[in-house]
Amino acid sequence: MELDLGQVRAFVAVADHLHFGRAAGELAISQQAVSKRLARLEAALGAALLTRGNVELTEAGRRFLEPAREALRTAEAAVAAVHAAARPLRLDVWGHLYGPARTVGPVIDERPDLKVELGMSRDLPAAVAALLRGDVDAAFGRVHPPLPDGLAHRLVRLEPVDVLVGAGHPLASRSAVRPSDLAGRELRFPADVDRLDFIKRFCDEFGVRVGSGGANLGVEHLLADLLAEPGRITLFPADAPLPDDPRIRAIPVVGPTPLYAWSLVWPRQSPHPMIPALLRGFAEHGRRHRWLEYDPARDWLPGEPPPSR
């Protein structure tokens, strides 16, 4: 028999999410279309791959899953080979204080078929403008509405956020802090708060004051600013690397844990041919590293109410 790759892709998406609705969202098609593709694939194979209702892989589905993934990877590589002579995908990142390239880099490294030129945008509005002009093919950073209708985006990572303080700060001895512990305190950031959507929403939600520290000159400058005044605090992604400096403490935030959302954005019309492979790279790497774990009873995202305690 000849495999229909659209049907195989639908099966893999449902197998990854164990949910038809979320699989449909990933594939940007209707749930009914996902169900039809899966039914045709099972009919062609002569075996049920997934149970309905409480969605689970059957024994045949478990055997089929990894070869199915490999078939999709081979197909993507074949498409990429046709476009090998075409220009690389131009990908801009923003939010450089939080190190967006450390999320993009491992995904690209795992996909040698992807040819990517990395650039830097100042912020989301600058990245959107570059996409709409056609100066870049995709952009990566924190996305918040509204976005123009001509752009598509997908969430690829949710990263916990720590509090950074100097060793002499009253919070420095804590093993964890709650957002409520920060109420009334001032968070310091080297940028205008109007350009920091995540920080502004966090401060508004939990009664924290926000202060601008001038120009964004990088992590070293931010840490020097913290050490200059022992009472200063800031927020920083938990997985972002910090210098090995005993004068700086990174303290997990819990009850709830704020999550910093990273997304990929690209034009809906005539997207670069490598966009599907890049999205699949994010999805595969993210599953292995649990990048999209979210528990509303434990975590907080901007726009979502904090969990009741």
N, C-alpha and C positions, 0 to 999 in steps of 0.2 A: 504494500500500500504506500501511497505518497502522503506524507504528513503536511497538513495545512498549518503554517507557522502562526497564523492568527489564532487558530484553535489551541495550539501548544502554548502560546503566550497567555491566553485566557486561563488555561489550566494552571500554569506556573503562578500567575497572579493570585488565583484563588487559594492555591496551596500555600503561598507565602502568608496570606492574610487570614486564611480559614474563615473567610467572610466574602460573600458575593458582592455586597455593596461597596466595600473598600477596594476590592479588586477592580470593580467597574470604575471607581474614581481614579485609580492609578492608570488605567488604560484609556480614560476619557471616552468611554462608551457607556451605553445603558446597561443596567443589571440584566435586563432581558437578553441583550445581545451576548453578554458573558455566558448566561445559562444555555443559550442556543449553541454557541461555539463549543462549550464543554460537552453538551449532549451529542453533537455531531462527532466530536473526537472519540467519545466513548463508544458510539455506534460503530465507527470505523475500526476501532481497536478490538471491539467485541468484549469489553470489560469495563466495569464501573471503576472510576478513578477516585471519586469523592463521594462521601455520604451527603445527603441533603438534610436540611433542618439543622441539626448540630453538625456543622461541617467538619469532617475529618478525612484524612487520606485512607483509602483502602489499601490492602496489601499490594494490589496491582499499581495503585497510585504511588506508593512509596518506591516501588521498583522503577517506575517510569520517570520520577521527578528529576533525578540528576542527569540521565540522558537527555531529558527535555531541555534542561538548562543549557547543556552543552550544545544542543542543536541550535538554540537561540543565539548563543555566543558565536557559533560558527557562521550563522547567517549574518550577524552584525559585522563580523570580520570580513565576510565576502563583500558586503555593501561598502564597507570602509575601503576595501582594496580597490574598488571601482573608482572611488573618489580620492585615491592616494595622491594623485597629482594636483588635486584641488588645494586651495589655501587652507591653513589650519583654522580651527575654531578659535575665534577671538573672545576670550573670557575675561571680563573685568570683575574685580572683587572690591568690596568697600568695607569699612569698619576695621582699618588695619591695626588699631590698638588691640583688638580682640583676636587678631591673627587668622583671618579667613583662609589664608593659603594652607594652613596646617590641616584643614578639613578637605580642601580640594586636592592637595598634593597626593595623599595616599590613594585616592580614587583614580587619579590620572596614572599614577605609577603602576597600578594593577591592570591598566588597559593600554597595552602597547600599541593597539590599533588607533588610539586617540591621539591626534596631533593638536595640541592646544597652545595658544599664545596667551600668557597671563598678563593682564594690565591692572591698573589701579584707578578706581573712581573715588571721588571725595566722599560721596554719600549716595543714598538711594535716589534722590532727584537727579543727580548727575548721571548715575547709571541708567536711569530710565530715559533721559534725554539722549544718551549715546546709543541705546538700543533703538529708539524711534528714528534716529538719524541714519541708522545702519552702520555706525562706526564700530560696533561690537556685535557679536552673535548671541551672547548670553552674559548674564551677570549673576554674582553670588554674594549674598550678605543677608542682613535682616530685612524682610519685606513686611510692610504694613500698608493697609489700604489708605486711600484709594489708588489703584493702579489703572492706567489707561486700558480700554477694552482690547487694544491690539496686542497686549502682552499676556502670556501665560506664566504661571509660576507653580512650583512644587516645593513643599517642605521636605528637607532632607536630613535635618539634624535638630535635636532638642538637647541643649547643653546646660547642665546645672551651673549655678553661679555661686561663687564664694565671696565673702567679705575679706578685703585686704586691710590690715592695720599694721602699724609699727609695733615692735615688741613691747614698748612702754605704754601702749593703749590699755584702758581698763578692760576691753574685751579680749585682749591678747591671750589670756589664760583659758578662755572658753574652748571646749572641743567642738561646739556648734553654737549658732545663734539663730533666733527666730526673727522674722521681719519686724515683729512687734518690739524686739529689743532695740531696733534702730529708730523707732518713732521719736521725733524731735531732734535727732542728730542730723548732721549735714554730710551728705555724700559729695566728694570732690571728683570732678571730671574735667579733662582738658579739652572742652569743646562747649559750644553754646547748647544749653539744654533743649532748645527748640529743635535741634538736629538729632537728639538722642531719644527717640520714641520709647524704647524699652525702659530707659532710666526714668523718664518723666512719668510713665504709667506706674512704674514700681513705687516711686515716691508719692504719687497721688493716692495710690491704693493703701499704702501702709503708714502714711503720715510722716514721711521722711523729708527733710529739707535737701535741696540740691544746690550746689555751688559750682560755678564754672571756674576752672583753673587756667584759663587762657588757651593758647594754641596747643593742638595735639602734636607733641614732639616725640611720641613713642613711649614704650613701657618704662624705659630707664628714667625718663623725665618724670613720669607719673609716680614712680617709686621714690624718687628723690623728693618730690613734693610731699609725699606721705611722711617721709622721715624728717622733713624740715619742721613739721608741727606734729607732735605726738598724738594730738587729738583727732587727726584727720582719718577718714575712712573712705573706701571706694569699693565698687563691685568689680569682679573679674571672673571670666569663665573658668570653671573648675579644672578643665583639662588643658588650658593654655599654659605654656611653659613660663616659669618665672626664674630670675637669677637665683642662684644658691646663696642667699643672704639671710643670716640668722636674725637680722633686724626686722624682717618682714614676716608676718604671719598670714596665712590663707586659712580662713575658718569657714567650714561648710554652713550654708543657710538651710534651715529645716523648718517644717511646720508653718507654712509650706515652703518647698524648695522652688525658687524662681528658675524658670527654664528659658534660656536664650535661644530663639528660633533662627536657624539658618535655612535659606531657600535659594533655589535656582530660578532665574527669570529669563524668558526668551520670547521672541516674536511669534505670534500665532501663525502669521502668514509667511510661507516660504522659510521655515526654520532651517538652520544649517543641518546638513545630513548627519552630522555626528551627535546631534542633541539626543536622539533615542538611546544611543550607546552610553552617553554620559549619564543620563538618568538611570539607566540600568546599573551602571557602575556605582552610583550613589546608593541605589536600593540594595545591591548585594553587599557592599561594604557596610552599610548601615545596619543590615540585619545581623551580621556577624558581631558588630560592636554595640548593638542595642541602642542605636542613635535615636530612635523614635519612641522610646518608652515614655509613657505619660500616664499618671494615675491622678485623676482629679481630686481624690481624697488626700493626696500627699503633695502634689505639685501645683505650681501657679504659672499660668501663661497670661500675658496682657490681654485684656478683654474677657477673661474668665473670672468669675467670682472666686475669692480665696476659699479653701475648704473650711467648713465649720469645725470648731474644736471644742 
